[in-house]
Amino acid sequence: MARLFGTDGVRGVANRELTCRTAYLLGQAAAVFLGPRIVIGRDTRISGPMLEAAAAAGIMSAGGTALQAGIIPTPGVALLVRTLEADGGLVISASHNPPEYNGIKLFDGEGFKLPDAVEDRIERFIAAGGLEGGAAVPEGAAGLAAGDAAGCTRAVPDALETYIRHAVDSVRCQGIDLGGLHIALDTGHGAASLTSPEAFRRLGARVTVINDSFDGTDINVGCGSTHLGPLKQLLADCGADLGIAHDGDADRVMAVAPDGCELDGDFMAATLAIDMKQRGVLPGDTVVGTVMCNLGFTEAMRKAGIEVVQTAVGDRYVLEEMRAHGFALGGEQSGHMIMLGYNSTGDGLMTACQYLAALKRRPDGIAGAADVMERFPQVLINVKVADKHAVAGNAAVAEAVAAAEERLGDQGRVLLRPSGTEPLVRVMVEARTADQATEAAEAIAAVVREQLGA
């Protein structure tokens, strides 16, 4: 049986791979394996209310209470789980994926994503048909709630306000505000539309925002953190000091300088790490990244006396390393940053707030945002394939990778991996020049396409 959970929850096209039946069983499993009080939030996708209703029904079928926060960023649910002292959280979102997709992510009672062992137990529970199918449950867990034992739903009052206030207070307590700063903001027709503009304005910034409306079918479409063109145009048009963009569920953030330079997660992590080290709040003088982080980032950290620990791609692996060794800062080049002093998962708004505060403390201020590191040219090609896992054993692909690595020598690197959420193989090449990186990436991608193409 194919694994239900990917690197970031359960994901697929709504009502095709991700059905209401699956959502119902995941809700039921949340109440059974985590506890009866589950916070539910969602992004702006049109399929969100449908899947929310199914997941809430699952929670109630096990006698639980679905605490409904409505449209809210994913990190807002993680925060609410802790502030409400709930037993877990359930987020209905496909993050940066197109609007036809949706997904379900689960958090435990501390606001952390579930470990593999718990996900495996939930998968077995779902495969057995849940409580109705007689699936095994933990000792002492509730069974199927019949009659007046059924659970209920309750709205979470001030859910958005709690999340906004948490971000704003985290900056104010440092004696920092954003007065005099003009921010260009793209909320990607997603959940950040209801939170980030308000938070930045409360901190004193002038905000010019685009894509802050939504109809359920426009989330992430040609906008947001994965499509920075509209934000760059907005910067050029309004003359803002910095651009900020979120993905659909706002667990990511990307920045853009006025000259169009993209300040991705590596730039933000470098700025935050140096700032935290200078303030004495970077445990172990260490930052956690993934194998995708740019060579320029690791070089900048070395010069700053900061160690970089690299993990496999995926925020769950970054988080595992951080929790295992007590590190406070980690993230991915995609702008998925984790700051454990503030939240238990990737938080686009919190990252943006702390990043802007760090920039204001720099001697060269916002204007020097791009000077924190020199980016090595990096080319990423996504190849759509029939079976993304088959890439690992393909001899022709391995030969193409080896040939590219030999040509690059110690002046570059190759990373080939299946996507955790889509039927894609990602080919990444980094080199001293853009031409070298492009040539190598295209050569490998051509072989992947020929061998495994859909």
C-alpha angles and dihedrals in degrees: 000000000000115000112262097205121066128189091291109030128283115329141171145114108314113259091006110063093358107049133177088250090058091047090050092051093046090052090049091048091051091057092044100045102028105029142271101285110071126172113219124198134162144189126239101278117133091235092054099091091047094052092040090056091050094047092047089051089054092052091049092047087064091049094259134136120244107212101203116208095172120209107002137138115271092247088054089065091049089052094047092051088063100038092048092041089232124167096240148331136244121199123193105207143111091210110211096359123113119278096261089065126076135175146188124229124186129210127194125229092281093052095255126132114254123268120242093257093060092044089052091054091049091050091053090048091053094044088055092054099258123257092331090056094049095252118178115263133192117272110274094016119135120260129213108320108227128190116339091358090078117118130241144222126246129187117236107232116221093003093151092042091054091053095044093047091050091057095043094048091051089065099037092054088062091058090249131126133174096236113150092020121121112205125194107208134193112188094183096232085287143117094291087070087080098046121022100058091051094046094051092047092051087054090057102259125137107236129201107188135190133185092025094134122078141190099181095258101067103059111133092353107146092328145070129051095330095050109041098171096096091048092051090051091049090052090052092047100045102030095230122174095236140359125229126191133183134195123236098282094031098234087124135056134188128186133209128200119224090257090058096258108151112231102200130179092289092058092046094046090049092051093045094046094051091046093048092047091052090051093046095242101111106100112224089357083267136135124193121223138156134254087266094067114118122259087233090061094053090047092051091049092049090054090050092051093249123135120225118212113195127207137178115287113280133077091244090065092047090051093047090055092046094050094044093056104025097251119159105201131051141136153137135270088247089072096259099140129177121203105179093194088069111024142003098234142028109307120187097189095045091047091050092049094049092043092053090047090051091049091052089055093051115101090235092042124200091337090067096052094115094048097072092089143000112242117223111220108268127185123196121189121185113208118196110225140178094232115017093189093058090073090079094067101035111119096198092053091047090052092051091051092049091050091051092048091051091052093048096045113175091336095080147000143226127223121185120181142149116250114255094219109025138045091261140116112215117216113195125180127178123191144156091262132035092232092057092048094047094047093051095044094049092049092053093042090053091056092046090050093048094047102037109012118144 
